[in-house]
Amino acid sequence: MRNYLTTAILALVVAACSPPAPTDAPEVAAAPATDATEEAGVRMIPITTPKGDFKVWTKQVGDNPRIKVLLLHGGPGADHEAFKTFEDHFPQAGIAFYYYDQLDSWLSDQPNDPDLWTIEAAVSEVDQVREALGLDRDNFYLYGQSWGGLLAMEYALAHQDHLKGVIISNMIASIPAYVDYSKTVLQPRMDPAVLREILDYEAAGDFENPRYMELLMNSFYTQHILRRPVDQWPPEVLSMFEHLNGAKYVAMQGPSEMSAGGTLVDWDRFADLHEITVPTLVIGSQEDTMDPAYMARMADEIPHADLTLCPDAGHFVQYDNPDCYFGALTTFIKEVDSDGVE
């Protein structure tokens, strides 16, 4: 599905580039020239669901029998591409990791059945991937960013007996709290005229209006998602937006990152965080759409949790402040590997 979110973002990239030339615009990465299932390290994992059997794409990078990190991407409906920068940090630290496109994401099967767009189905899928890859308590670190962070929390609450450690990145434990932070803290910082225009489009349900996404991108996304002009966003991030499953994203999240309006709108697990007893890293950033103070409270609730909040960074902190981000990730993983928590 070539959704309006993708089209608007790519149009903004082109419009932002200096004349004379589209050749000056950052290139959006195309699908691999060769079959992505034939690349080294790739495995298509069979998944059983109530609606049939499918396959999801994974790719292993590096090899360490004690440290294997499964990366859960955001969205819902995005893909692994925004994690490409992990290859510049994890292998050098001796950390093996797995890219993984969730069902209905770019390189995996896409039944596009809304009955499968549930937390329960997603948790079951992750556990089937874990088992197929041979991940367990002696080596399995689960990392999730944004929606992936929500999924990591849900997986830890259901299956932490399989986990060596969990990393919750750029996600808080309550969608209502996320919406409240946007409305009471982030939106009041915006130009009042711009905010009023955005809210008027939302009230009218005019989410496909190019002006709506232009306003969001230039006044909100470049402040809180990835803190640079859109024409300077990395090609792999633009490619991720191009491959976004818009139907799944809108159904579960809603039409924008400025609020929430999908099936996840009432999700809240803060009261259950104390049940996560495996070593945990809660990591976020000071300029994110996710309230950093709330993330600090999450770390207080989880018995064996560390907290890192990176300055001068938004939702894609891996690009905004990679030194802080990957320093904290590497330190946490290595400390758990060395010491462990009984």
N, C-alpha and C positions, 0 to 999 in steps of 0.2 A: 504494500500500500504506500503510495507516494502521498503522504499526508500534508496538510496545510502547514504544520509546524516545520517540517523539513523544507518545504518550498519557500516559506517566508525567510528562514534563516539563510538559505543559500542565496536568495535574492538580495538579502542585506549584505552578504559578503561581496557579491559582485558590485552592488551599488556603492559600497564603501571604498572600493579600489580606485586609485587614481587613473584618469585617462592617460594614455590612449588605450589601454590594453587590458583585455581580459587575461592576457598572459601574465600580468602582474598579480593577479589574484591568487591566493593560496589554493593549491590544487586539492580537490576532495578525492581522497583515496578511493579507487575503484575496487570492485570485487577482485579477488586474486585471479591472475591470468590463468593459473593452473588450478585444477580441482583442489579446493581447500582441504578435502578429506585425504589427499595424498601427500600433504606436507609432513615433514619429519615431526614426530611427537604427537600427531593428531590421532585421536580415537573418537569414533562415533559410538556413543553409549546408548544401548537399548533402554528405553523407558516404558514401563507399563502404567497405563492410566485407566480410569473407568470408561474412557471413550476410545480406547484402542492402544496399540503399541506404536511408539515413535522412536526417533533417534535424536540425541543432542550432541553437539560438537564440543570437544575438549582438545586442548593442546598442552602438552607438558614442556616446560622450559627448565632445564637443569635437572640434577639428580642428587638427592641427599636422603638417605633412608630414614633419617630422624626428623627432617623438616620438609613438609610438603604443604603448601598453602593453596587452597582452592579459592579462587576469586569469584565473588558474586557481584555481577554488575547491577547497575541501577535501572531506572525506568519507572515502572515495569515496561519492558519491551525494547530497551536499549540493547547493547551488546558489549563485547569484551574490548572494543577498540580504544576506549579511553584509558585502558590499563597498559598500552604499549610501552609507556615510559617506565614501567616496572622492569623491563629488560635492561635498563641502564643502571639498575641498583641492586636487585635481588641476586642475580647470578654472581656478581662480584663478592657478595657477602656469603656465598655458599647456600643460598636459600632456593630450593626448588619450588616451582609454582605451576598452577594449571589455569590457563584461560578456559572459559566455559560460557558458551552461549545458551541461555535458558530456552526452554521450549517456546516457540513462537518468536525467537530472536534470530538474527541474521543468518548464521550458518547452520542452524538447527532446523529440524522439521517445524513446519508452521501450519498446524491444523486450524488455527484461529477459531477455536471453539471457546466461547466465553464461559462455558461450564468448567473449563480447566483454569480459569483465571482467578484462582483462590489461593489463600495462604496454605491451606491444607495440601493442595495439589503441588504447590511449589516446594514445601518441606519434604514431601514424599519423593519428589524428583531429585532434590539435593541428596537425600539419603541413598537413592539408587545410584547416583553418580559416585558418591563416596565409596560405596561397596564395590562398584565395578573398577574403580581406580586403586583399590587396596589401601584405602586410607582408614586409620583407626587411632585409638588413643595414644599410641606410641609415636605418632608422626603427624597427625592431622590438625592443622591450623585452618580455621574457617574465617575468611575475610569477606566483609560485605560493605559496600559503599552505597549510601542513599537507600533506595528500595532494597538493595543487597544487604544493607545494614539491618533493616527491618527483618529481612528473611534470616539473617544470621542470628538475630535474637530469638526468633521463633524456632529455628533449628536447635539452638542451645537449650531452650526450654523443653524441647521434646526429646533430644538425643544427645545430651552432653556427655553421656557415657562413652561416646565415640570421639570426643574432642580432647586434644592436647591444649588448645588455646583458641580464643575467639577474638576477632578484631571488629569492632563496630565503628565504622567510619562515616562521618557526616550524616548521621541519622539520630533523631531523638526517639524516645519510646512512646510518643503520643502524637497522632495526627492532629487532634484538636489543639494541642499545645503548639504545634508547628503553625497552624492557621492563625492562632492567637498572636504568636510572635510576629508573623508577617503583618497582621492588621494593626497591632499596637506599637510595634517598634520599627520595622523596616519600611512599611508604607508611609508613615508620617515623615520619614526622612526624604521622601521623593518630592520633586516639584509638584505643588498642589494641582496645577493645571494639567500636568501629565497624568497624575494619579486619577484625577476626575475623568479624564478622557478614557483611560484604561478601564475604569470601573463602569463607565457608560457602555462601552463595548461588551463587557461581561454581562451587565444587566440585560442587554438586548440579545445576548446569546450570539453575538456577531464575532465568533472566535476565528473565522476564516478571513476576516478583513486584514489585508496586508498591513494596514496602519496599526492594527492592534499588536501584531507581533513586532513590528518596528519599534513601537513604544516600549514593549516589554524588554526587547533585546538591548536597546540603547540606554534605558533608564533603570533596569532591574537586573537583567542577566549579566551585563558587563560589570555590575557592582557586586553581585552576590553569587554568581555561578562560576564564571571564569573572568578574572579581573583584568581584562585587556580589551581593546577594540575588537569587534567581531572579525575584522579582516586580518587580525593577528592570531586568531585561534589556531591551534595546531591542526594539521590536515586530518589526523586520526579522530579528533573530536568532531570536526565537521562531517567526516565520513560516518561516525556513529549516529549523528542526527539524520543523515541521509538514509541510513538503514533502519531507523527507529520504526517499530511497529506501532503506528499511531493509534490504531483501534484499541489495542491492549492498554497503551498508556492512558488514553483518555478515559477508558472504561474504569480503570482502577485508580488513577491519580487525579484525573480531571484535565482541563485544557492547558494549564500553565503551572510553572513552579512558584507562582506568587501566592497560591492558595491550594486548596484540595477540594475535589468535588466528586470523586469516583467512589467505588465500593470500599475503599480504605478509609473513608472520611471519619469514621468513628473508632478506628483502631487505636488502642491504648494498652500498653503492657507495663507501665511504670511500676504498678503494684506488685508485679511478678519478678522484677529484676533480681531481687534478693535470692531467688532460687537458682540463679546462674552461679555455680561455684567453681567453674574452671577458670584458670588465669584469663583475664580479659583486658584488652586495651580499648578504651573509649577515646577516639581521636577525631578532632574536628578543627574548625578554624574560626577566627574572630569575626570575619565578615560573611559568614555562610548564611544561608536561609534557615539553618538549624541553630537554635538558640544555644550559644556556648555555655551560658549559665545553667541551662537545663542539662546539657551534657555533663557538666561537673556534678550535678545532683545524681545523674545516672551512675557515675563512677563511685559516688558515695554509697549507693544502694547495693552495688554488686560487690560481694565480699572480697574478691581478689582482683580488683580492677585498678589499672593505672589510667591516668588521664594526660592527654596532650592536646593543647589548643594552639594551633599555629597562627602567628600574626600575619597581617597583610595577605590574607588568603580567603578565597571563597569556597564554593562547593567542590570544585575540582582542585583541591589543595595540592594534589600531586604535580600540577603545573604551576600554580601560583607560588608555592613555597616548598620546592622539592627537598631542600636540605633539612628543614624541620620535619617534614612528613616522613621521608624515608629513613632519616636518622632515628625517629621514634619507632617506626615499624621494625627496623632491623634490631634495635636495642631490645625491644620487647620480645621478639621471637628468639633471639639468642639467649636472653636471660631465662626464659621459660625452658628452653632446651637444656641449659646448664643446671638450673636449680629445680624447676618444677614446683608445684604446690600440691601437697597431699590433701 
